Amino acid sequence: MCREKGQKIVQLDVALAMWDLLLPPSRWQHIEAWKEFLHTHHKRAVSRDTWNQLLDFIQVWPAFKQQGLGLMR
């Protein structure tokens, strides 16, 4: 939807804007830390694999927290 035609990546600025729309802090409280990490350390386009893995992680995160395995603040 947000990728350039024929690309498997989303430019970082577009990915960050899409995450603002799709993942507000009320849905995942660590979204700002994720975006800051990408902006500071990743500094390049986001692959489809990274996008999908984040969504998978967000879905299993409540189970990690419930079991006391939360690694993030």
Secondary structure, 3 states (H helix, E strand, C coil): CCCCCCCCEECHHHHHHHHHHHCCCCCCCCHHHHHHHHHHHHCCCEEHHHHHHHHHHHHHHHHHHHCCCCCCC
